[in-house]
Amino acid sequence: MGTGQEFAKKLGTGGAILVLILGIIATITMFMVRGTPVKDYSPPESGEYYSAHLPELLEEIETDLLPRIDAPGVELELSDGHIAVTGPAQALQTARLAIIHYFDSDLFEFTEVPE
């Protein structure tokens, strides 16, 4: 008898069902729980406000959000009704995750630039 068979025999039917249920609960929890990318940050204004006031959104991200994350080389610029976000690959990915967590992704255009 192998190790797996011995373990299954010791668990029995009830134990196997319990392990299965706990596995399902753990999987659901991992996919449903989302942490915030920036600890202790919340936008001071609503998404609707920032949709109508892009310069204020740009300023909020530059002065309050970007300094809290590790995204060196990321630059923001107001361009044709959206905010252009450019930067090296890794920094841009970090900035993108934080920005679209708090703000509407339709307001931004993300462009990777070589380092």
DRENRO-198683 format. One record per residue: x, y, z of N, C-alpha, C, O, CB in turn; residue in three letters; residue number from 1. Coordinates in steps of 0.1 Angstrom, whole numbers. Glycine has a CB too. Example, Ala and Ser with C-alpha at 12.3 -4.5 7.8 and 13.67 -1.06 7.14 Angstrom:
+-------+-------+-------+-------+-------+-------+-------+-------+-------+-------+-------+-------+-------+-------+-------+--------+-----+
!   nc1 !   nc2 !   nc3 !  cac1 !  cac2 !  cac3 !   cc1 !   cc2 !   cc3 !   oc1 !   oc2 !   oc3 !  cbc1 !  cbc2 !  cbc3 ! residu ! num !
+-------+-------+-------+-------+-------+-------+-------+-------+-------+-------+-------+-------+-------+-------+-------+--------+-----+
!   132 !   -57 !    78 !   123 !   -45 !    78 !   132 !   -33 !    78 !   142 !   -33 !    85 !   113 !   -45 !    90 !    ALA !   1 !
!   128 !   -22 !    71 !   137 !   -11 !    71 !   129 !     0 !    79 !   134 !    11 !    80 !   141 !    -6 !    57 !    SER !   2 !
+-------+-------+-------+-------+-------+-------+-------+-------+-------+-------+-------+-------+-------+-------+-------+--------+-----+
END
This chain:
+-------+-------+-------+-------+-------+-------+-------+-------+-------+-------+-------+-------+-------+-------+-------+--------+-----+
!   nc1 !   nc2 !   nc3 !  cac1 !  cac2 !  cac3 !   cc1 !   cc2 !   cc3 !   oc1 !   oc2 !   oc3 !  cbc1 !  cbc2 !  cbc3 ! residu ! num !
+-------+-------+-------+-------+-------+-------+-------+-------+-------+-------+-------+-------+-------+-------+-------+--------+-----+
!     9 !   -12 !     0 !     0 !     0 !     0 !     9 !    12 !     0 !    19 !    13 !     8 !   -10 !     0 !    12 !    MET !   1 !
!     6 !    22 !    -9 !    14 !    34 !   -10 !    10 !    44 !     1 !     0 !    43 !     8 !    13 !    40 !   -24 !    GLY !   2 !
!    18 !    55 !     2 !    16 !    65 !    11 !     2 !    72 !     9 !    -5 !    75 !    19 !    27 !    76 !    11 !    THR !   3 !
!    -1 !    75 !    -3 !   -14 !    81 !    -6 !   -26 !    73 !    -2 !   -36 !    78 !     3 !   -15 !    85 !   -21 !    GLY !   4 !
!   -24 !    60 !    -4 !   -35 !    51 !    -1 !   -37 !    50 !    14 !   -48 !    49 !    19 !   -32 !    37 !    -6 !    GLN !   5 !
!   -26 !    50 !    22 !   -26 !    49 !    36 !   -33 !    62 !    42 !   -41 !    61 !    51 !   -12 !    48 !    42 !    GLU !   6 !
!   -29 !    73 !    36 !   -35 !    86 !    40 !   -50 !    86 !    38 !   -58 !    91 !    46 !   -28 !    98 !    33 !    PHE !   7 !
!   -54 !    82 !    26 !   -69 !    82 !    22 !   -76 !    72 !    32 !   -88 !    75 !    35 !   -71 !    77 !     8 !    ALA !   8 !
!   -70 !    61 !    35 !   -76 !    51 !    44 !   -78 !    57 !    58 !   -89 !    55 !    64 !   -68 !    38 !    45 !    LYS !   9 !
!   -68 !    65 !    63 !   -69 !    71 !    76 !   -80 !    82 !    76 !   -87 !    84 !    86 !   -56 !    77 !    80 !    LYS !  10 !
!   -81 !    90 !    65 !   -91 !   100 !    64 !  -105 !    95 !    64 !  -114 !   100 !    71 !   -88 !   109 !    52 !    LEU !  11 !
!  -107 !    85 !    57 !  -120 !    80 !    55 !  -129 !    88 !    46 !  -124 !    98 !    41 !  -127 !    78 !    69 !    GLY !  12 !
!  -141 !    85 !    44 !  -150 !    92 !    35 !  -153 !   106 !    40 !  -153 !   116 !    33 !  -163 !    84 !    34 !    THR !  13 !
!  -156 !   107 !    53 !  -159 !   120 !    59 !  -147 !   130 !    58 !  -149 !   142 !    55 !  -163 !   119 !    74 !    GLY !  14 !
!  -135 !   125 !    61 !  -123 !   133 !    60 !  -120 !   137 !    46 !  -116 !   149 !    43 !  -111 !   126 !    65 !    GLY !  15 !
!  -122 !   128 !    36 !  -120 !   132 !    22 !  -130 !   143 !    18 !  -126 !   152 !    10 !  -122 !   119 !    13 !    ALA !  16 !
!  -142 !   142 !    22 !  -152 !   152 !    18 !  -148 !   165 !    25 !  -149 !   176 !    18 !  -166 !   148 !    23 !    ILE !  17 !
!  -144 !   165 !    37 !  -139 !   177 !    44 !  -128 !   184 !    36 !  -127 !   196 !    34 !  -135 !   174 !    58 !    LEU !  18 !
!  -118 !   176 !    32 !  -106 !   181 !    25 !  -111 !   187 !    12 !  -106 !   198 !     8 !   -96 !   170 !    23 !    VAL !  19 !
!  -120 !   181 !     5 !  -125 !   186 !    -8 !  -132 !   199 !    -6 !  -130 !   208 !   -13 !  -135 !   176 !   -14 !    LEU !  20 !
!  -141 !   200 !     4 !  -148 !   212 !     7 !  -138 !   224 !    11 !  -140 !   235 !     6 !  -158 !   210 !    19 !    ILE !  21 !
!  -128 !   221 !    19 !  -118 !   231 !    23 !  -111 !   236 !    10 !  -107 !   248 !     9 !  -109 !   226 !    33 !    LEU !  22 !
!  -107 !   227 !     1 !  -100 !   230 !   -11 !  -109 !   239 !   -20 !  -104 !   249 !   -25 !   -97 !   218 !   -19 !    GLY !  23 !
!  -122 !   237 !   -21 !  -131 !   245 !   -29 !  -132 !   259 !   -22 !  -131 !   269 !   -29 !  -144 !   238 !   -30 !    ILE !  24 !
!  -133 !   259 !    -9 !  -134 !   272 !    -2 !  -122 !   281 !    -4 !  -122 !   293 !    -7 !  -137 !   270 !    13 !    ILE !  25 !
!  -110 !   274 !    -3 !   -97 !   281 !    -5 !   -96 !   287 !   -19 !   -91 !   298 !   -21 !   -86 !   272 !    -1 !    ALA !  26 !
!  -100 !   279 !   -29 !   -99 !   283 !   -43 !  -108 !   295 !   -45 !  -104 !   305 !   -51 !  -102 !   272 !   -52 !    THR !  27 !
!  -120 !   294 !   -41 !  -130 !   306 !   -42 !  -124 !   318 !   -35 !  -125 !   329 !   -41 !  -143 !   302 !   -37 !    ILE !  28 !
!  -119 !   317 !   -23 !  -114 !   328 !   -16 !  -102 !   334 !   -23 !  -101 !   347 !   -24 !  -109 !   324 !    -2 !    THR !  29 !
!   -93 !   327 !   -29 !   -82 !   332 !   -36 !   -86 !   340 !   -48 !   -80 !   350 !   -51 !   -72 !   321 !   -41 !    MET !  30 !
!   -96 !   336 !   -55 !  -101 !   343 !   -67 !  -110 !   355 !   -64 !  -111 !   364 !   -72 !  -108 !   334 !   -76 !    PHE !  31 !
!  -116 !   355 !   -52 !  -126 !   366 !   -49 !  -120 !   377 !   -41 !  -124 !   389 !   -42 !  -138 !   360 !   -42 !    MET !  32 !
!  -110 !   375 !   -33 !  -104 !   385 !   -24 !   -94 !   393 !   -32 !   -84 !   387 !   -37 !   -98 !   378 !   -11 !    VAL !  33 !
!   -96 !   406 !   -32 !   -86 !   414 !   -39 !   -81 !   424 !   -29 !   -89 !   432 !   -22 !   -92 !   422 !   -51 !    ARG !  34 !
!   -68 !   425 !   -27 !   -62 !   435 !   -18 !   -61 !   448 !   -26 !   -62 !   448 !   -38 !   -49 !   430 !   -13 !    GLY !  35 !
!   -58 !   458 !   -19 !   -55 !   471 !   -26 !   -41 !   472 !   -29 !   -32 !   468 !   -21 !   -60 !   483 !   -17 !    THR !  36 !
!   -38 !   477 !   -41 !   -24 !   477 !   -45 !   -16 !   488 !   -38 !    -3 !   487 !   -37 !   -23 !   480 !   -60 !    PRO !  37 !
!   -22 !   498 !   -32 !   -15 !   508 !   -24 !   -22 !   509 !   -11 !   -33 !   513 !    -9 !   -16 !   522 !   -32 !    VAL !  38 !
!   -14 !   506 !    -1 !   -19 !   506 !    13 !   -23 !   520 !    18 !   -15 !   529 !    15 !    -9 !   499 !    23 !    LYS !  39 !
!   -34 !   521 !    24 !   -38 !   534 !    30 !   -41 !   545 !    20 !   -39 !   557 !    23 !   -29 !   539 !    40 !    ASP !  40 !
!   -44 !   541 !     7 !   -47 !   552 !    -2 !   -62 !   550 !    -7 !   -67 !   539 !    -9 !   -38 !   551 !   -15 !    TYR !  41 !
!   -69 !   562 !    -8 !   -82 !   562 !   -14 !   -83 !   576 !   -21 !   -79 !   586 !   -15 !   -93 !   560 !    -3 !    SER !  42 !
!   -88 !   576 !   -33 !   -90 !   588 !   -40 !   -98 !   598 !   -33 !  -109 !   594 !   -27 !   -96 !   586 !   -54 !    PRO !  43 !
!   -94 !   611 !   -32 !  -102 !   621 !   -25 !  -115 !   625 !   -32 !  -125 !   630 !   -25 !   -94 !   633 !   -23 !    PRO !  44 !
!  -117 !   622 !   -45 !  -129 !   625 !   -52 !  -134 !   613 !   -59 !  -127 !   602 !   -60 !  -126 !   636 !   -63 !    GLU !  45 !
!  -146 !   613 !   -64 !  -153 !   602 !   -70 !  -148 !   600 !   -85 !  -142 !   609 !   -90 !  -168 !   604 !   -70 !    SER !  46 !
!  -151 !   588 !   -90 !  -147 !   586 !  -104 !  -154 !   595 !  -114 !  -148 !   599 !  -124 !  -150 !   571 !  -107 !    GLY !  47 !
!  -166 !   598 !  -111 !  -174 !   607 !  -119 !  -167 !   621 !  -120 !  -167 !   628 !  -130 !  -188 !   609 !  -115 !    GLU !  48 !
!  -163 !   626 !  -108 !  -156 !   639 !  -107 !  -144 !   639 !  -116 !  -141 !   648 !  -124 !  -153 !   642 !   -93 !    TYR !  49 !
!  -135 !   628 !  -114 !  -123 !   628 !  -122 !  -125 !   626 !  -137 !  -117 !   630 !  -145 !  -114 !   616 !  -117 !    TYR !  50 !
!  -136 !   619 !  -141 !  -139 !   618 !  -155 !  -141 !   632 !  -161 !  -138 !   634 !  -173 !  -151 !   609 !  -157 !    SER !  51 !
!  -147 !   641 !  -154 !  -149 !   654 !  -159 !  -138 !   664 !  -157 !  -138 !   675 !  -162 !  -162 !   660 !  -153 !    ALA !  52 !
!  -128 !   660 !  -148 !  -117 !   669 !  -145 !  -104 !   662 !  -146 !   -97 !   658 !  -136 !  -119 !   674 !  -130 !    HIS !  53 !
!  -100 !   659 !  -158 !   -87 !   652 !  -161 !   -75 !   658 !  -155 !   -66 !   651 !  -150 !   -86 !   649 !  -175 !    LEU !  54 !
!   -74 !   672 !  -156 !   -62 !   678 !  -150 !   -60 !   675 !  -135 !   -49 !   673 !  -130 !   -62 !   693 !  -152 !    PRO !  55 !
!   -71 !   675 !  -128 !   -71 !   672 !  -114 !   -67 !   657 !  -111 !   -60 !   654 !  -102 !   -84 !   675 !  -107 !    GLU !  56 !
!   -72 !   648 !  -120 !   -69 !   634 !  -119 !   -54 !   632 !  -121 !   -47 !   625 !  -114 !   -77 !   626 !  -129 !    LEU !  57 !
!   -48 !   639 !  -132 !   -34 !   638 !  -134 !   -26 !   643 !  -122 !   -16 !   636 !  -118 !   -31 !   646 !  -147 !    LEU !  58 !
!   -30 !   654 !  -117 !   -23 !   659 !  -105 !   -24 !   650 !   -93 !   -14 !   648 !   -86 !   -29 !   673 !  -101 !    GLU !  59 !
!   -35 !   644 !   -91 !   -37 !   634 !   -80 !   -28 !   622 !   -81 !   -22 !   618 !   -71 !   -52 !   630 !   -79 !    GLU !  60 !
!   -27 !   617 !   -93 !   -19 !   605 !   -95 !    -4 !   609 !   -94 !     3 !   601 !   -87 !   -21 !   599 !  -109 !    ILE !  61 !
!     0 !   620 !   -99 !    14 !   624 !   -99 !    18 !   628 !   -84 !    29 !   624 !   -80 !    17 !   636 !  -108 !    GLU !  62 !
!    10 !   634 !   -77 !    14 !   639 !   -64 !    11 !   629 !   -52 !    18 !   629 !   -42 !     7 !   652 !   -61 !    THR !  63 !
!     1 !   621 !   -54 !    -3 !   613 !   -43 !    -2 !   598 !   -45 !     3 !   590 !   -36 !   -17 !   615 !   -39 !    ASP !  64 !
!    -5 !   593 !   -57 !    -5 !   579 !   -60 !     9 !   573 !   -64 !    14 !   564 !   -58 !   -15 !   575 !   -70 !    LEU !  65 !
!    15 !   579 !   -74 !    28 !   574 !   -79 !    39 !   575 !   -69 !    47 !   565 !   -68 !    32 !   582 !   -91 !    LEU !  66 !
!    40 !   585 !   -60 !    50 !   584 !   -50 !    49 !   573 !   -40 !    59 !   569 !   -33 !    50 !   597 !   -42 !    PRO !  67 !
!    37 !   567 !   -39 !    35 !   556 !   -30 !    39 !   542 !   -35 !    39 !   532 !   -28 !    20 !   555 !   -25 !    ARG !  68 !
!    41 !   541 !   -48 !    44 !   529 !   -55 !    58 !   529 !   -61 !    64 !   540 !   -63 !    34 !   525 !   -66 !    ILE !  69 !
!    64 !   518 !   -63 !    77 !   517 !   -69 !    76 !   516 !   -84 !    75 !   505 !   -90 !    85 !   505 !   -64 !    ASP !  70 !
!    75 !   528 !   -91 !    73 !   528 !  -105 !    82 !   539 !  -111 !    77 !   550 !  -116 !    58 !   531 !  -109 !    ALA !  71 !
!    96 !   537 !  -110 !   105 !   548 !  -115 !   104 !   549 !  -131 !   103 !   539 !  -138 !   119 !   545 !  -111 !    PRO !  72 !
!   104 !   561 !  -135 !   104 !   564 !  -150 !    90 !   565 !  -156 !    89 !   568 !  -168 !   111 !   553 !  -156 !    GLY !  73 !
!    80 !   564 !  -148 !    66 !   565 !  -153 !    62 !   580 !  -154 !    64 !   588 !  -144 !    56 !   558 !  -144 !    VAL !  74 !
!    58 !   584 !  -165 !    54 !   598 !  -167 !    39 !   599 !  -172 !    35 !   590 !  -179 !    63 !   605 !  -178 !    GLU !  75 !
!    33 !   609 !  -168 !    19 !   612 !  -172 !    18 !   625 !  -180 !    25 !   634 !  -177 !     9 !   612 !  -160 !    LEU !  76 !
!     9 !   625 !  -190 !     6 !   637 !  -198 !    -8 !   637 !  -202 !   -14 !   627 !  -206 !    16 !   637 !  -210 !    GLU !  77 !
!   -14 !   649 !  -202 !   -28 !   650 !  -206 !   -28 !   651 !  -221 !   -20 !   659 !  -227 !   -34 !   663 !  -200 !    LEU !  78 !
!   -36 !   643 !  -228 !   -35 !   642 !  -243 !   -49 !   638 !  -248 !   -53 !   627 !  -246 !   -24 !   632 !  -247 !    SER !  79 !
!   -55 !   646 !  -256 !   -67 !   643 !  -264 !   -78 !   636 !  -256 !   -83 !   626 !  -260 !   -64 !   634 !  -275 !    ASP !  80 !
!   -82 !   642 !  -244 !   -93 !   636 !  -236 !   -89 !   624 !  -228 !   -99 !   618 !  -223 !  -104 !   633 !  -245 !    GLY !  81 !
!   -77 !   621 !  -227 !   -73 !   610 !  -218 !   -59 !   613 !  -212 !   -53 !   624 !  -216 !   -72 !   596 !  -226 !    HIS !  82 !
!   -54 !   605 !  -203 !   -41 !   607 !  -198 !   -32 !   596 !  -203 !   -35 !   584 !  -202 !   -42 !   606 !  -182 !    ILE !  83 !
!   -21 !   601 !  -209 !   -11 !   591 !  -215 !    -1 !   588 !  -204 !     5 !   597 !  -198 !    -4 !   598 !  -227 !    ALA !  84 !
!     0 !   575 !  -201 !    10 !   570 !  -191 !    20 !   563 !  -198 !    18 !   553 !  -205 !     2 !   562 !  -180 !    VAL !  85 !
!    33 !   567 !  -197 !    44 !   560 !  -204 !    55 !   556 !  -194 !    56 !   563 !  -183 !    50 !   569 !  -215 !    THR !  86 !
!    62 !   546 !  -197 !    73 !   542 !  -188 !    79 !   529 !  -192 !    73 !   522 !  -201 !    68 !   542 !  -174 !    GLY !  87 !
!    90 !   525 !  -186 !    95 !   511 !  -188 !    86 !   500 !  -184 !    77 !   502 !  -176 !   109 !   510 !  -181 !    PRO !  88 !
!    88 !   489 !  -190 !    78 !   477 !  -188 !    74 !   475 !  -174 !    62 !   475 !  -171 !    84 !   465 !  -194 !    ALA !  89 !
!    84 !   472 !  -165 !    80 !   468 !  -151 !    73 !   479 !  -144 !    64 !   477 !  -137 !    93 !   463 !  -144 !    GLN !  90 !
!    79 !   491 !  -145 !    73 !   502 !  -138 !    59 !   506 !  -143 !    50 !   509 !  -135 !    82 !   515 !  -139 !    ALA !  91 !
!    58 !   504 !  -156 !    44 !   507 !  -162 !    34 !   497 !  -157 !    23 !   501 !  -155 !    46 !   507 !  -178 !    LEU !  92 !
!    38 !   485 !  -156 !    29 !   474 !  -152 !    25 !   477 !  -137 !    13 !   476 !  -134 !    35 !   460 !  -153 !    GLN !  93 !
!    34 !   481 !  -129 !    31 !   484 !  -115 !    21 !   496 !  -114 !    12 !   496 !  -107 !    44 !   487 !  -107 !    THR !  94 !
!    25 !   507 !  -122 !    16 !   519 !  -122 !     2 !   515 !  -128 !    -8 !   520 !  -122 !    23 !   530 !  -130 !    ALA !  95 !
!     2 !   508 !  -138 !   -11 !   504 !  -144 !   -20 !   497 !  -134 !   -32 !   500 !  -133 !    -9 !   496 !  -157 !    ARG !  96 !
!   -15 !   487 !  -127 !   -23 !   480 !  -117 !   -29 !   489 !  -107 !   -40 !   488 !  -103 !   -14 !   469 !  -111 !    LEU !  97 !
!   -20 !   498 !  -102 !   -25 !   507 !   -92 !   -35 !   517 !   -97 !   -46 !   520 !   -91 !   -13 !   515 !   -86 !    ALA !  98 !
!   -33 !   523 !  -109 !   -41 !   533 !  -115 !   -55 !   527 !  -118 !   -65 !   533 !  -114 !   -35 !   539 !  -127 !    ILE !  99 !
!   -56 !   516 !  -125 !   -69 !   511 !  -129 !   -76 !   504 !  -117 !   -88 !   502 !  -118 !   -67 !   501 !  -140 !    ILE ! 100 !
!   -69 !   502 !  -106 !   -77 !   497 !   -94 !   -85 !   509 !   -89 !   -96 !   506 !   -84 !   -67 !   492 !   -84 !    HIS ! 101 !
!   -80 !   521 !   -89 !   -87 !   532 !   -83 !   -95 !   541 !   -93 !  -105 !   547 !   -89 !   -77 !   541 !   -76 !    TYR ! 102 !
!   -91 !   541 !  -106 !   -97 !   550 !  -115 !  -102 !   542 !  -128 !   -97 !   531 !  -130 !   -87 !   561 !  -119 !    PHE ! 103 !
!  -111 !   548 !  -136 !  -116 !   542 !  -148 !  -105 !   540 !  -158 !   -99 !   550 !  -162 !  -128 !   550 !  -153 !    ASP ! 104 !
!  -103 !   528 !  -163 !   -93 !   525 !  -173 !   -95 !   532 !  -186 !   -85 !   534 !  -193 !   -91 !   510 !  -175 !    SER ! 105 !
!  -107 !   536 !  -189 !  -110 !   543 !  -202 !  -104 !   557 !  -202 !  -103 !   563 !  -213 !  -125 !   544 !  -204 !    ASP ! 106 !
!  -100 !   562 !  -191 !   -94 !   576 !  -190 !   -79 !   576 !  -193 !   -73 !   586 !  -194 !   -97 !   582 !  -177 !    LEU ! 107 !
!   -73 !   564 !  -195 !   -59 !   563 !  -197 !   -55 !   555 !  -209 !   -62 !   547 !  -215 !   -53 !   556 !  -185 !    PHE ! 108 !
!   -43 !   559 !  -214 !   -37 !   551 !  -225 !   -22 !   548 !  -220 !   -15 !   557 !  -217 !   -36 !   560 !  -238 !    GLU ! 109 !
!   -19 !   535 !  -219 !    -6 !   531 !  -214 !     3 !   527 !  -225 !    -1 !   519 !  -234 !    -8 !   519 !  -204 !    PHE ! 110 !
!    15 !   532 !  -225 !    25 !   530 !  -236 !    38 !   527 !  -230 !    44 !   534 !  -222 !    26 !   542 !  -245 !    THR ! 111 !
!    43 !   515 !  -234 !    57 !   511 !  -229 !    67 !   518 !  -237 !    66 !   518 !  -249 !    58 !   496 !  -229 !    GLU ! 112 !
!    78 !   523 !  -230 !    89 !   528 !  -237 !   102 !   520 !  -233 !   102 !   515 !  -222 !    91 !   543 !  -233 !    VAL ! 113 !
!   111 !   519 !  -242 !   123 !   511 !  -239 !   131 !   519 !  -228 !   131 !   531 !  -227 !   132 !   509 !  -251 !    PRO ! 114 !
!   138 !   510 !  -220 !   146 !   516 !  -209 !   158 !   523 !  -214 !   166 !   528 !  -206 !   149 !   506 !  -198 !    GLU ! 115 !
+-------+-------+-------+-------+-------+-------+-------+-------+-------+-------+-------+-------+-------+-------+-------+--------+-----+
END
